[in-house]
Amino acid sequence: MIGDESFVQLDEAECWEFLRSHEFGRMAYHLVEEVHIAPVNYAVDHDTLLFRTAEGSKLLGVVMNPDVAFEVDEYDDRQAVSVIIRGVARKLEEDEEHRAENVPLRPWVKSLKYNVVEVRPTEISGRRFPLAKPWTQMRPDLE
């Protein structure tokens, strides 16, 4: 824990454990001179993330500029957890695409997604925040 008690810093192993226990996140990527963000279902393959995508803006963005950021988070009534990866994405070559068959990675929508993209982290960080939600304890004036 860092000196600020408003959050707990997760170590790298905790970040990977969190990522393995989830399958949905958001990826930020560059497309020309704009930054886009898209929902992505993913799977962890050793020390990388894999996702499938159809031809389109995500794939074009990754091919044109491989720098990406990826976030996975969750919250409940007591806490929020967020893991962020900054890394390099690349479309896997045909002889590497079999890696997607070895992890629980299946499209969530009916569109055909033949391209497999790998996100290799250059930086990974995570935080756990206790939630106070003080407004849930507020009572309206009873006068």
ABEGO torsion letter per residue (X at the ends): XBABAABBBBBAAAAAAAAAABABBBBBBBBEABBBBBBBBBBBBEABBBBBBBBEAAAAAAAABABBBBBBBBBBAABBBBBBBBBBBBBBBAAAAAAAAABBBBBABABBBABBBBBBBABBBBBBBBBAGAAAABBBBAX
